[in-house]
């Protein structure tokens, strides 16, 4: 099976697509046959989470040999609950808790597996070059990728994050990361600046031959990499299966999902699950005050020319959502020319528009709502007061969007809210929403939140206290390419 670029210029096997990360023409790799190839989704629902992951990933990435062993290596013993992603009832709705992995964020589910896929693909392709991961992060991807790739043979990883755009806990997770093959660097600017700079560096370094001359291949750990996106389908199936086991639904009933959304990868995974047969109803795209996606799904106009707002949910502070490109490919039935024109318009003019037929196709599967900072804080407080449920700001945005969706559009189907991070990654924002004093360090605030809630902070976060900062570099956005070249040169000398 071959993946093809959304822009039509290239094809690659699953192993090649994972190693490349992004297609040479700048497009994202997609499986044009998804949903057309047979998949027994009902059988999948009868399996345990690890078996479910193996079945789904074998479908999505059939070129990989020994997927059962890769899944076992990725997940066994790394999550604090045997369910991996437990489903919790909160009021009338359900919360899918995706933060029980090693870095307390939903990215763990995919980034525990991607390093295993990368090494396996390297071996299957007979490649001796070093695979170096270039990644921009809005907060959670960075640490999850670092956790997965550090000290993994034949690889290296360089992570860029916005200097003032992540929470103190997220920053501490990244800058204290040990590993001989690891580098972390702050960038003056926002996530979009980091992401654009990394993409440019990726393209320019590859085209110049700088990486190839040093026996290096560049790849990505962002959800632009199909090896990062594919595992995210799994927890949609897990959630649906849990609802069946609980007796809330029978197989065939539709289930809606509310997803806090920034780069559009997590919610796109739900769409792919729907294409594979899972009875997904509406996917509620939940945005924070940077509501470019809400506007697009409601109007068909994507316009990044707006004020960038730093919020209490920094992983969603994004104005250019990379994975939307894949959705455009699918709803246009693989019209690569159309996708290329949209992406060119976005790059040149900062906006693109889709016709009514495409918009209606999108709206058939997606709804969209957003929550500003006031509404986010109110939701955190209300969930704690009414349901004794403690959530982080990203999850609160999804709860707020879910409530508005139920009032305006829902047909009464069960609703699952994806909870993407532990509240202890954002203790200041959560305590502030609860009306508490927020003076003190992040670790003091974690302790205060723990005492208030009676819920222990995750050890993975508590253990950051007192750790020495290893990575202190700060650069401008236009220095990313030169920074990468410098690090690659240093690693070449250290061979």
C-alpha positions in Angstrom: 0.0 0.0 0.0 1.2 3.5 -0.8 0.6 6.8 0.9 0.4 9.8 -1.4 1.0 13.5 -0.8 -2.0 15.7 -0.4 -0.4 17.9 -3.1 -0.1 15.0 -5.5 3.6 15.0 -6.2 4.9 12.0 -4.4 4.0 8.5 -3.2 5.6 6.5 -0.4 5.2 3.2 1.5 4.2 3.4 5.1 7.7 2.9 6.3 9.0 5.6 3.9 6.2 8.0 4.9 7.1 7.6 8.6 10.8 8.3 8.0 10.1 11.3 5.7 7.5 12.9 8.0 6.5 15.3 5.3 6.4 14.8 1.5 9.1 16.4 -0.6 6.5 18.7 -2.2 5.5 20.0 1.2 2.3 18.0 1.3 1.2 15.5 4.0 1.0 11.8 3.4 -2.5 10.3 3.2 -4.1 6.9 2.6 -6.5 7.5 -0.2 -8.0 4.0 0.3 -9.0 4.4 3.9 -12.6 3.2 4.3 -12.5 1.5 1.0 -10.2 -1.3 2.2 -12.1 -3.7 4.4 -11.8 -3.3 8.1 -13.8 -5.3 10.7 -14.5 -2.5 13.1 -17.0 -4.5 15.1 -14.4 -7.2 15.8 -12.0 -4.4 16.8 -14.4 -3.3 19.5 -14.3 -6.7 21.1 -10.5 -6.5 21.7 -8.5 -5.3 24.7 -6.8 -1.9 24.2 -3.4 -3.3 23.2 -4.9 -5.8 20.8 -7.1 -3.0 19.4 -4.0 -0.9 18.8 -2.3 -3.7 17.0 -5.3 -4.3 14.7 -5.9 -0.7 13.9 -2.2 0.1 13.3 -1.7 -3.0 11.1 -4.6 -1.6 9.0 -3.2 2.0 8.9 0.5 1.0 8.5 0.4 -2.5 6.8 4.1 -2.3 5.7 5.4 -2.6 9.2 6.6 -6.1 10.3 5.8 -7.3 13.8 3.3 -4.6 14.8 2.3 -6.7 17.8 5.8 -6.4 19.2 6.0 -2.7 18.4 2.7 -2.0 20.2 3.9 -4.0 23.2 7.2 -2.1 23.4 5.4 1.2 23.1 2.7 0.8 25.8 3.5 -2.0 28.2 4.2 -0.5 31.6 4.3 3.1 30.5 0.7 4.2 31.4 -0.6 4.5 35.0 -3.9 2.7 34.2 -4.4 -0.7 32.4 -7.1 0.9 30.3 -4.5 3.3 28.9 -7.2 5.9 28.2 -10.0 5.5 30.9 -13.5 6.8 30.2 -15.0 8.7 33.2 -18.6 9.8 33.6 -19.0 13.4 34.5 -22.6 14.6 34.7 -24.5 13.5 31.6 -21.3 13.2 29.6 -18.2 11.1 29.4 -14.5 12.2 29.6 -11.8 10.3 27.8 -8.8 10.8 29.9 -5.7 10.8 27.7 -3.2 12.1 30.2 -2.1 8.9 32.0 1.1 8.4 30.1 4.7 9.3 31.0 4.4 13.1 30.3 0.8 13.5 31.4 -0.6 14.6 28.0 -2.5 13.0 25.2 0.6 13.1 22.9 2.0 10.2 24.9 -0.3 7.8 23.2 1.2 8.5 19.7 4.7 9.4 20.7 5.3 6.3 22.8 4.9 4.4 19.5 6.4 6.7 16.9 10.0 6.1 18.0 9.4 2.4 17.7 8.0 2.9 14.3 10.9 5.1 13.2 13.5 2.6 14.3 11.6 -0.3 12.7 11.2 1.6 9.4 14.9 2.4 9.4 15.8 -1.3 9.8 13.2 -2.5 7.3 14.4 0.0 4.7 18.0 -1.0 5.3 19.0 2.6 6.2 22.2 3.4 8.1 21.7 7.2 8.1 20.8 8.8 11.4 17.2 9.9 11.6 16.9 13.3 13.1 13.5 14.5 14.3 12.8 18.2 13.9 9.7 19.3 15.9 7.9 22.5 16.8 5.7 22.2 19.9 3.0 24.3 21.4 3.7 22.6 24.7 3.0 18.9 25.0 4.4 17.4 21.8 7.9 18.5 22.7 8.2 16.6 26.0 6.4 13.6 24.7 8.7 13.3 21.7 11.8 13.9 23.9 10.6 11.1 26.2 10.2 8.7 23.3 13.3 9.5 21.3 16.0 10.3 24.0 19.0 8.0 23.8 17.3 5.8 21.1 20.0 4.5 18.8 20.2 5.8 15.2 18.1 8.9 16.0 18.4 12.5 17.2 15.8 15.0 18.1 15.7 18.8 18.1 12.6 20.5 19.6 11.7 24.2 19.2 9.1 25.9 21.5 7.8 29.4 21.8 9.8 31.2 24.5 6.8 32.7 26.2 4.1 30.4 24.9 4.1 27.3 27.1 3.3 26.8 30.8 6.1 26.8 33.3 5.6 23.1 33.9 5.7 22.3 30.2 8.9 24.3 29.9 10.5 22.6 32.9 9.6 19.2 31.3 11.5 20.1 28.1 14.6 22.0 29.3 15.5 19.4 31.9 15.4 16.5 29.4 18.6 14.5 29.4 19.9 12.5 26.5 23.0 12.5 24.3 20.8 12.8 21.1 18.6 15.6 22.4 18.5 19.4 21.9 15.8 21.8 23.0 15.6 25.5 22.0 13.2 28.4 22.7 12.2 30.7 19.9 11.1 34.3 20.1 7.6 34.2 18.8 4.5 32.0 18.9 4.0 28.4 17.9 3.1 29.3 14.3 6.5 31.0 14.1 8.2 27.8 15.3 6.2 25.6 13.0 6.9 27.7 9.9 10.6 28.0 10.8 10.9 24.2 11.2 9.1 23.5 7.9 11.4 26.0 6.1 14.5 24.5 7.7 13.3 21.0 6.9 12.9 21.9 3.2 16.0 24.0 2.8 18.4 21.6 4.6 17.1 18.7 2.6 17.2 20.5 -0.8 20.7 21.8 -0.1 22.1 18.3 0.5 23.5 19.4 3.9 21.8 16.5 5.7 22.5 13.9 3.1 26.2 14.8 3.0 26.3 14.0 6.7 24.4 10.7 6.4 21.4 12.3 8.1 17.7 12.1 7.2 15.2 14.6 8.7 11.8 13.6 9.9 9.1 15.0 12.2 7.3 14.0 15.4 4.4 16.4 14.8 1.0 15.0 13.7 2.0 15.9 10.1 3.9 12.6 10.3 1.4 9.8 9.6 3.2 7.6 12.1 2.2 10.1 14.8 -1.4 10.5 13.5 -2.3 6.9 13.1 -2.1 5.8 16.7 -4.5 8.6 17.7 -7.3 6.6 16.0 -7.0 4.0 18.7 -8.6 5.8 21.6 -11.7 6.7 19.7 -12.3 3.0 19.3 -11.5 2.4 23.0 -14.0 5.0 24.1 -16.7 3.6 21.9 -16.0 0.1 23.1 -16.2 1.3 26.8 -19.6 2.8 26.1 -20.8 -0.5 24.7 -19.4 -2.4 27.8 -21.1 0.1 30.1 -24.5 -0.5 28.3 -24.8 3.2 27.4 -25.0 2.2 23.7 -25.3 -0.8 21.5 -23.0 -1.4 18.5 -24.2 0.8 15.7 -25.3 3.8 17.8 -23.6 7.0 17.0 -21.4 8.8 19.5 -20.3 12.5 19.3 -16.9 13.7 20.4 -15.8 17.1 21.6 -12.1 17.7 20.9 -9.9 20.6 22.1 -8.2 21.5 18.8 -5.1 23.4 17.7 -3.2 21.7 14.9 -6.2 19.6 13.9 -4.5 16.2 14.3 -6.4 14.8 17.3 -9.8 15.6 15.8 -8.8 14.4 12.3 -8.0 11.0 13.9 -11.7 10.8 14.9 -12.6 11.6 11.3 -10.4 8.8 10.0 -12.0 6.4 12.5 -15.3 7.4 11.1 -14.1 6.7 7.5 -13.1 3.2 8.8 -16.7 2.5 10.0 -16.8 3.6 13.6 -20.2 5.2 14.2 -18.9 8.6 15.0 -21.6 11.3 14.8 -20.4 14.9 15.1 -16.8 15.9 15.9 -17.1 19.1 17.8 -14.0 21.2 17.1 -13.4 23.1 20.3 -11.2 26.2 20.0 -9.9 28.7 22.5 -9.9 32.5 21.8 -7.7 31.8 18.7 -10.8 30.6 17.0 -9.6 30.4 13.3 -11.0 26.9 13.0 -14.4 27.8 14.4 -14.7 30.5 11.8 -13.6 28.2 9.0 -16.0 25.3 9.9 -18.9 27.8 10.1 -18.1 29.9 7.0 -15.6 28.1 4.8 -13.1 31.0 5.1 -9.7 30.3 6.7 -8.0 33.5 7.6 -4.9 33.6 9.8 -4.7 37.4 9.7 -6.0 38.1 13.2 -4.6 39.0 16.6 -2.7 36.1 18.1 -3.9 35.6 21.7 -1.8 33.9 24.4 -4.3 31.9 26.5 -4.3 29.6 29.5 -4.6 26.7 27.0 -1.3 27.3 25.1 -1.3 24.0 23.2 -4.2 25.4 21.2 -2.6 28.8 20.6 -2.3 28.1 16.9 -3.4 30.1 13.8 -2.2 27.7 11.1 -3.6 24.2 11.6 -1.4 21.8 9.6 -3.7 18.8 9.5 -6.6 20.7 8.0 -4.7 20.0 4.7 -5.5 16.3 5.1 -9.2 17.0 5.7 -9.3 19.2 2.6 -7.9 16.2 0.6 -10.6 13.8 1.9 -13.6 16.0 1.5 -12.6 17.0 -2.0 -12.2 13.3 -2.9 -8.5 13.5 -3.4 -8.4 16.7 -5.5 -4.6 17.4 -5.0 -4.8 20.5 -7.3 -7.5 22.0 -5.0 -5.5 21.3 -1.9 -2.3 22.8 -3.4 -4.2 25.9 -4.4 -5.6 26.3 -0.9 -2.2 25.9 0.7 -0.6 28.2 -1.7 -3.2 30.9 -1.0 -2.7 30.4 2.7 1.0 30.8 2.3 0.9 33.8 0.0 -2.1 35.7 1.2 -2.9 34.3 4.7 -6.3 32.9 3.7 -8.2 30.5 1.6 -11.9 29.8 0.9 -13.8 26.7 0.0 -17.0 26.4 -2.0 -20.4 25.5 -0.6 -20.1 21.9 -1.6 -16.9 21.4 0.3 -18.2 23.4 3.3 -21.3 21.3 3.5 -19.3 18.1 3.3 -17.2 19.4 6.3 -20.2 20.4 8.2 -21.7 17.0 7.8 -19.0 15.6 10.1 -17.9 18.7 12.1 -19.4 21.3 14.3 -17.3 24.1 15.9 -17.5 26.3 19.0 -15.0 28.3 21.0 -14.4 29.4 24.5 -12.7 32.7 25.5 -10.6 32.9 28.7 -13.6 33.9 30.9 -15.7 31.0 29.7 -12.8 28.6 30.1 -12.2 29.6 33.7 -16.0 29.5 34.5 -16.1 25.9 33.1 -13.2 24.8 35.2 -14.9 26.1 38.3 -18.3 24.8 37.5 -17.1 21.3 36.8 -15.3 21.2 40.2 -18.2 22.8 42.1 -21.0 20.7 40.4 -19.2 17.4 39.7 -16.0 17.4 41.8 -14.1 17.0 38.5 -10.8 18.7 38.1 -9.7 19.5 34.6 -7.1 21.6 32.8 -7.9 24.6 30.5 -7.8 22.6 27.3 -10.3 20.1 28.6 -12.4 23.0 29.8 -12.6 24.5 26.3 -13.8 21.1 25.0 -16.4 20.9 27.8 -17.6 24.5 27.0 -17.9 23.6 23.3 -19.8 20.4 24.2 -22.3 22.3 26.3 -23.0 24.8 23.5 -23.2 22.0 21.0 -25.8 20.2 23.1 -27.9 23.3 23.4 -27.8 24.2 19.7 -27.2 21.2 17.5 -27.1 17.8 19.3 -29.6 15.1 18.4 -29.1 13.5 21.9 -26.3 11.1 21.0 -23.9 10.3 23.8 -21.1 12.8 24.0 -17.4 12.1 24.8 -15.1 14.9 25.8 -11.4 14.3 25.1 -9.3 15.4 28.0 -5.8 16.1 26.7 -3.7 17.1 29.7 -3.4 16.7 33.5 -4.6 19.8 35.4 -1.3 19.7 37.2 0.5 20.8 34.0 -1.4 24.2 34.4 -1.8 24.6 38.2 -1.8 28.4 38.1 -4.6 28.6 35.6 -6.7 26.0 37.4 -6.2 27.5 40.8 -7.0 31.0 39.5 -10.3 29.6 37.9 -11.1 28.1 41.3 -10.7 31.5 43.0 -7.5 30.6 44.8 -4.4 32.5 45.5 -1.7 31.8 42.8 1.4 33.2 44.5 4.3 30.8 44.6 6.3 28.6 42.3 4.6 26.1 39.9 5.6 23.3 42.3 4.1 25.1 45.3 0.9 25.6 43.2 0.8 21.9 42.4 0.9 21.1 46.1 -1.8 23.7 46.8 -4.0 22.2 44.1 -3.4 18.7 45.5 -4.4 19.8 49.0 -7.5 21.6 47.7 -8.7 18.7 45.5 -7.5 15.7 47.4 -6.0 14.4 44.2 -2.3 13.7 44.1 -0.2 15.4 41.5 1.5 12.9 39.0 4.9 11.9 40.1 6.3 12.6 36.6 5.5 16.3 37.2 6.5 16.4 40.9 9.9 14.9 40.1 10.8 18.0 38.0 11.3 20.0 41.1 15.0 20.7 41.6 16.1 19.3 38.3 18.8 21.3 36.5 18.0 23.1 33.3 20.1 21.6 30.6 18.8 23.5 27.5 18.9 27.3 27.7 19.2 28.3 24.1 16.9 31.1 22.8 16.9 32.2 19.1 14.9 34.2 16.6 12.6 32.5 14.2 14.9 33.2 11.2 17.7 31.5 13.0 16.1 28.0 13.1 17.8 26.6 10.0 21.3 27.8 11.0 20.7 26.4 14.5 19.7 23.0 13.1 22.8 22.9 10.9 25.0 23.8 13.8 23.6 20.9 15.9 23.8 18.5 13.1 27.5 19.5 12.6 28.2 18.9 16.3 26.6 15.5 16.3 28.6 14.6 13.2 31.8 15.4 15.0 30.7 13.3 18.0 30.3 10.1 16.0 
